[in-house]
Amino acid sequence: MSNKPYPYEVTAKIAPQGSGHNYEYTAEALKEERDAVWTFVRRLGATFYEGKDLVSVSMPVTLCEPASFLERMCRGWVTMPSYCKAILDTKCEIERMKLVVAMVVSGLHKNLNCKKPFNPVLGETYEATFEDGSHIHVEQTSHHPPVSSWEVHSHDNTWKFTGTAKWSGYFAGNAVKGGQQGVNCLEFSDGYRVEWVLPNIHVSGVLSGNRILDHVGAIEFKDNSTPSYTCKVGFGDQRKLVEWMQDSGKWIAGALTGGWLSGGQAEAKVQDDELTGEIFLTPCSGNAEKKVVVATVMGSWLKGVDFQDQGTEVLKRYWEKDNTLVTLIDNDLPANVLPTDSRLRKDISHLKENNLDAAQEHKEEIENRQRRLNKIRKGAA
């Protein structure tokens, strides 16, 4: 792996591979997981067709990875220390925005495990440090709706990353759609700040066919500079996505005739890892038509990100998958770890040891205790 510093000029754009992330399984592993999914779907019954929020549903441990949501979300932040250092090294707001965009996109492919992480319980925590000494603290701050909150501090207090994430996930025929809703905020010691919200995730082929993950929608980045800049990055070609509408908080197919639910083949999304966007001066209120574009962004969330300044033909690369400046997370338990740390959960520990029966037993025990405590809180309210 190269450690060539960003940005650097290139002669050709990143070429998207034309599809999202295609999960690769052995035939045996795929059959085992599909059997587990079908068992889970049958247990859901009618709520499967109603688009029940999967975050609130207890899943068998055979569909889970041995980690909590709190731990998993941190995997997308491993390029943050390197990019934050580069951001602090420049005072150009446009350059800073490019680096933030590249940093966020570079983390999207880090959470591609097809297994579902364990739902955190209220008050559950996760603490870790990057190898440069920057500290991570994540906590589950709400049960219904499920909300996670975090603070990441650099080792020298030059930057801070905070945010909240409300998790959701819905069955949509042969797919699952969901993601995290909530503002991500990156602040620097010189006062510079950028905020953004991550795109949704669409996983097709859950029950049959190829299993492919895509990011859908867009990320909008906004900074607080003067003048301020905005960057909108759109993901994929959504023109052939089966239309879904939200009704009373439930995802319902816009057109079922001849589709998956009636036994036919619904028109599926054109799987595409491509991303495109623009950095522009944030328009004043009421003057959106006067948007001034200063740079364009293009590439693939699986391969790399290029920027081109307005009025030039120079193409510069700000992230490439094979040239990622990763700062590893030390996942060992700290000496003074809180008793609420997710890595101390017995269900996760048993799953790491491949003791499925014990993992399932302790998972159900934890979830039942969570339900009892939730009833007590509701009664007290």
Buried (B, 14 or more C-beta within 10 A) or exposed (E): EEEEEBBEEBEEBBEBBEBBBEBEBEEEEBEEBBEBBEEBBEEBEEBBBBBBBBBBBEBBBBBBBBBBBBBBBBBBBBBBBBBBBBBBEEEEBBBBBBBBBBBBBBBBBBBEEBBBBBBBBBEBBBBBBBEBEBBBBBBBBEBEEBBBBBEBBBEEEBBBBBBBBBBBBBBBBBBBBBBBBBEBBBBBEEEBEBBBBBBBBBBBBBBEEEBBBBBBBBBBBBBBBEEEBBBBBBBBBBEEBBEBEEEEEBBBBEEBEEBBBEEEEBEBBBBBBBBBBBBBBBBEEEEEEEEEEBBBBBBBBBBBBBBBBEEEEEBBBBBBBEBBBBBEBEEEEEEEBBEBBBBBBBBBBBBEEEBEEBBBBBBBEBBEEBEEBBEEEEEEE
